[in-house]
Amino acid sequence: MKSTILDGRVLRSRSVPGLEQEIFALLTVYQTLVRMAGDVTTATPGLSIQRVSFTVLFQAAADRIIVAPGPARSSTASLIGTIGRAVLAILLREQRRQRLTAP
């Protein structure tokens, strides 16, 4: 979270309640993005969660918030949406997961 969401910035609050609120907000954003990654992989059969880039996901969400269109006019809900399509456009390469055994 420190390198992707904060981008090297420090927390701004100068009080303990303010810091708690900032940290809670960051954790909420992080959990939301992780759930979006889960939605993308659920809606795309055969896609491994390891191929979804958190950085791309975060940037796509930030771009979407900046544009901030009004509510959707269509009656159908898409599990992926604009952010998911941006993530699917830039997937990480598939990697074999290293398996470690306990000694």
Accessible surface in RSA format (square Angstrom, percent):
REM  Atomic radii and reference values for relative SASA: ProtOr
REM  Chains: A
REM  Algorithm: Lee & Richards
REM  Probe-radius: 1.40
REM  Slices: 20
REM RES _ NUM      All-atoms   Total-Side   Main-Chain    Non-polar    All polar
REM                ABS   REL    ABS   REL    ABS   REL    ABS   REL    ABS   REL
RES MET A   1    77.17  40.0  42.16  27.9  35.01  83.4  39.15  33.3  38.03  50.4
RES LYS A   2   159.85  78.0 155.30  95.3   4.55  10.8  99.25  89.3  60.60  64.5
RES SER A   3    89.87  75.9  69.90  93.3  19.97  46.0  50.86 108.3  39.01  54.7
RES THR A   4    39.19  27.9  27.58  28.0  11.61  27.7  31.34  42.1   7.85  11.9
RES ILE A   5    10.80   6.1   8.22   6.1   2.58   6.2   8.22   5.9   2.58   7.0
RES LEU A   6    32.66  18.2  32.66  23.4   0.00   0.0  32.66  22.9   0.00   0.0
RES ASP A   7   103.19  72.3  85.97  85.6  17.22  40.7  13.61  32.0  89.58  89.3
RES GLY A   8    64.31  79.3   0.00   N/A  64.31  79.3  35.08  96.3  29.23  65.5
RES ARG A   9   147.30  61.8 136.42  69.5  10.88  25.9  70.81  96.8  76.49  46.4
RES VAL A  10   124.46  81.9 113.18 102.5  11.28  27.2 117.03 101.7   7.43  20.2
RES LEU A  11    51.79  28.8  33.71  24.1  18.08  45.5  34.42  24.2  17.37  46.8
RES ARG A  12   204.68  85.9 185.66  94.6  19.02  45.3  74.64 102.0 130.05  78.8
RES SER A  13    34.36  29.0  14.93  19.9  19.43  44.8  11.66  24.8  22.70  31.8
RES ARG A  14   236.86  99.4 192.83  98.3  44.03 104.8  76.24 104.2 160.62  97.3
RES SER A  15    58.47  49.4  51.64  68.9   6.83  15.7  43.12  91.8  15.36  21.5
RES VAL A  16   102.49  67.4  99.79  90.3   2.70   6.5  99.89  86.8   2.60   7.1
RES PRO A  17    95.26  69.4  88.60  80.8   6.66  24.2  89.92  74.2   5.34  33.2
RES GLY A  18    15.54  19.2   0.00   N/A  15.54  19.2  14.07  38.6   1.47   3.3
RES LEU A  19    63.08  35.1  63.08  45.1   0.00   0.0  63.08  44.3   0.00   0.0
RES GLU A  20   109.75  63.0 102.90  77.8   6.86  16.3  43.13  83.4  66.62  54.4
RES GLN A  21   131.99  73.8 125.23  91.5   6.77  16.1  40.36  85.9  91.64  69.5
RES GLU A  22    38.81  22.3  35.80  27.1   3.00   7.2  28.59  55.3  10.22   8.3
RES ILE A  23    79.74  45.4  79.66  59.3   0.08   0.2  79.74  57.4   0.00   0.0
RES PHE A  24   145.71  72.9 144.32  89.4   1.40   3.6 145.54  88.2   0.17   0.5
RES ALA A  25    51.42  47.3  46.38  71.6   5.04  11.5  51.22  72.1   0.20   0.5
RES LEU A  26    27.59  15.4  27.50  19.7   0.09   0.2  27.59  19.4   0.00   0.0
RES LEU A  27    89.50  49.8  86.37  61.8   3.12   7.9  86.75  60.9   2.75   7.4
RES THR A  28    67.94  48.3  62.26  63.1   5.68  13.5  62.49  83.9   5.44   8.2
RES VAL A  29    62.83  41.3  60.83  55.1   2.00   4.8  62.83  54.6   0.00   0.0
RES TYR A  30    84.71  39.5  84.71  48.2   0.00   0.0  42.65  32.1  42.06  51.8
RES GLN A  31    96.64  54.0  96.64  70.6   0.00   0.0  39.74  84.6  56.89  43.1
RES THR A  32    68.27  48.6  64.63  65.5   3.64   8.7  50.19  67.4  18.08  27.3
RES LEU A  33     5.29   2.9   5.29   3.8   0.00   0.0   5.29   3.7   0.00   0.0
RES VAL A  34    60.48  39.8  57.48  52.0   3.00   7.2  58.51  50.8   1.97   5.3
RES ARG A  35   165.43  69.5 158.75  80.9   6.68  15.9  41.22  56.3 124.21  75.3
RES MET A  36    54.93  28.4  53.64  35.5   1.29   3.1  54.48  46.3   0.46   0.6
RES ALA A  37     9.14   8.4   9.14  14.1   0.00   0.0   9.14  12.9   0.00   0.0
RES GLY A  38    25.12  31.0   0.00   N/A  25.12  31.0  25.05  68.7   0.07   0.2
RES ASP A  39    54.97  38.5  54.95  54.7   0.02   0.0   1.80   4.2  53.18  53.0
RES VAL A  40     2.68   1.8   2.68   2.4   0.00   0.0   2.68   2.3   0.00   0.0
RES THR A  41    24.08  17.1  15.51  15.7   8.57  20.4   6.45   8.7  17.63  26.7
RES THR A  42   104.24  74.1  76.30  77.4  27.95  66.6  60.34  81.0  43.91  66.4
RES ALA A  43    39.80  36.6  10.51  16.2  29.29  66.6  19.13  26.9  20.67  54.8
RES THR A  44    37.66  26.8  36.34  36.8   1.32   3.1  36.16  48.6   1.50   2.3
RES PRO A  45   124.77  90.9  96.59  88.0  28.18 102.4 105.49  87.1  19.28 119.8
RES GLY A  46    88.74 109.4   0.00   N/A  88.74 109.4  45.53 124.9  43.22  96.8
RES LEU A  47    22.86  12.7   6.30   4.5  16.56  41.6   9.36   6.6  13.50  36.3
RES SER A  48    44.80  37.9  34.60  46.2  10.19  23.5  34.18  72.8  10.62  14.9
RES ILE A  49    91.90  52.3  83.75  62.4   8.15  19.7  83.75  60.3   8.15  22.1
RES GLN A  50    93.24  52.1  73.43  53.7  19.81  47.2  43.25  92.1  49.99  37.9
RES ARG A  51    61.69  25.9  61.69  31.4   0.00   0.0   3.92   5.4  57.77  35.0
RES VAL A  52    15.73  10.3   2.04   1.9  13.68  33.0   2.04   1.8  13.68  37.1
RES SER A  53    12.71  10.7  10.94  14.6   1.77   4.1   2.54   5.4  10.17  14.2
RES PHE A  54    49.15  24.6  42.08  26.1   7.07  18.4  43.74  26.5   5.41  15.5
RES THR A  55    81.31  57.8  80.70  81.8   0.61   1.5  60.24  80.9  21.08  31.9
RES VAL A  56    30.64  20.2  27.47  24.9   3.17   7.6  30.27  26.3   0.37   1.0
RES LEU A  57     0.91   0.5   0.91   0.6   0.00   0.0   0.91   0.6   0.00   0.0
RES PHE A  58    46.11  23.1  46.11  28.6   0.00   0.0  46.11  28.0   0.00   0.0
RES GLN A  59    94.40  52.8  94.40  69.0   0.00   0.0  37.40  79.6  57.00  43.2
RES ALA A  60    13.81  12.7   4.34   6.7   9.48  21.6  10.50  14.8   3.32   8.8
RES ALA A  61    10.16   9.3  10.16  15.7   0.00   0.0  10.16  14.3   0.00   0.0
RES ALA A  62    27.88  25.6  23.25  35.9   4.63  10.5  27.09  38.1   0.79   2.1
RES ASP A  63    68.43  47.9  66.55  66.2   1.88   4.5  26.33  62.0  42.11  42.0
RES ARG A  64    87.12  36.6  82.89  42.3   4.23  10.1  19.81  27.1  67.31  40.8
RES ILE A  65   129.56  73.7 120.10  89.5   9.45  22.8 125.05  90.0   4.51  12.2
RES ILE A  66   140.99  80.2 113.91  84.9  27.09  65.3 120.44  86.7  20.55  55.8
RES VAL A  67   104.56  68.8  80.01  72.4  24.55  59.2  86.31  75.0  18.25  49.5
RES ALA A  68    70.57  64.9  44.37  68.5  26.21  59.6  50.25  70.8  20.33  53.8
RES PRO A  69    73.65  53.7  45.17  41.2  28.48 103.5  55.39  45.7  18.26 113.5
RES GLY A  70    53.15  65.5   0.00   N/A  53.15  65.5  28.84  79.1  24.31  54.4
RES PRO A  71   111.27  81.1  94.38  86.0  16.90  61.4 106.12  87.6   5.16  32.0
RES ALA A  72    91.16  83.8  53.91  83.2  37.25  84.7  63.69  89.7  27.47  72.8
RES ARG A  73   216.34  90.8 177.73  90.6  38.61  91.9  83.81 114.5 132.53  80.3
RES SER A  74    77.60  65.6  51.49  68.7  26.11  60.2  47.39 100.9  30.22  42.3
RES SER A  75   119.30 100.8  75.31 100.5  43.99 101.3  56.58 120.5  62.72  87.9
RES THR A  76   112.74  80.2  95.47  96.8  17.27  41.2  78.08 104.9  34.67  52.4
RES ALA A  77   105.63  97.1  67.25 103.8  38.38  87.3  74.17 104.5  31.45  83.3
RES SER A  78    78.43  66.3  45.82  61.2  32.61  75.1  40.30  85.8  38.13  53.4
RES LEU A  79    97.61  54.4  74.64  53.4  22.98  57.8  79.26  55.7  18.35  49.4
RES ILE A  80    40.57  23.1  27.29  20.3  13.28  32.0  27.65  19.9  12.92  35.1
RES GLY A  81    21.61  26.6   0.00   N/A  21.61  26.6  21.61  59.3   0.00   0.0
RES THR A  82    60.77  43.2  54.14  54.9   6.63  15.8  42.05  56.5  18.71  28.3
RES ILE A  83    22.44  12.8  20.93  15.6   1.51   3.6  21.61  15.6   0.83   2.2
RES GLY A  84     1.56   1.9   0.00   N/A   1.56   1.9   0.53   1.5   1.02   2.3
RES ARG A  85   138.50  58.2 131.53  67.0   6.97  16.6  66.09  90.3  72.41  43.9
RES ALA A  86    38.69  35.6  28.46  43.9  10.22  23.3  37.05  52.2   1.63   4.3
RES VAL A  87     0.00   0.0   0.00   0.0   0.00   0.0   0.00   0.0   0.00   0.0
RES LEU A  88    49.74  27.7  35.15  25.1  14.59  36.7  35.44  24.9  14.31  38.5
RES ALA A  89    83.60  76.9  42.51  65.6  41.10  93.5  54.25  76.4  29.36  77.8
RES ILE A  90   105.82  60.2 102.33  76.2   3.50   8.4 105.82  76.2   0.00   0.0
RES LEU A  91    52.92  29.5  25.92  18.5  27.00  67.9  25.94  18.2  26.98  72.6
RES LEU A  92    84.41  47.0  81.71  58.5   2.69   6.8  84.41  59.3   0.00   0.0
RES ARG A  93   180.25  75.7 166.23  84.7  14.02  33.4  74.47 101.8 105.78  64.1
RES GLU A  94   127.55  73.2 106.22  80.4  21.34  50.8  33.53  64.9  94.02  76.8
RES GLN A  95   113.10  63.2  95.11  69.5  17.99  42.8  27.45  58.4  85.65  65.0
RES ARG A  96   227.76  95.6 206.34 105.2  21.41  51.0  85.30 116.6 142.45  86.3
RES ARG A  97   157.36  66.1 133.19  67.9  24.16  57.5  32.65  44.6 124.71  75.6
RES GLN A  98   156.23  87.4 131.78  96.3  24.44  58.2  46.74  99.5 109.49  83.0
RES ARG A  99   187.24  78.6 157.67  80.4  29.57  70.4  66.40  90.8 120.83  73.2
RES LEU A 100   163.61  91.1 129.72  92.8  33.89  85.2 131.28  92.2  32.33  87.0
RES THR A 101   128.25  91.2 101.69 103.1  26.56  63.3  76.00 102.1  52.25  79.0
RES ALA A 102    95.69  88.0  61.79  95.4  33.90  77.1  67.39  94.9  28.30  75.0
RES PRO A 103   179.86 131.1 107.74  98.2  72.12 262.1 146.23 120.7  33.63 209.0
END  Absolute sums over single chains surface
CHAIN  1 A     8416.6       6834.7       1581.9       5134.3       3282.3
END  Absolute sums over all chains
TOTAL          8416.6       6834.7       1581.9       5134.3       3282.3
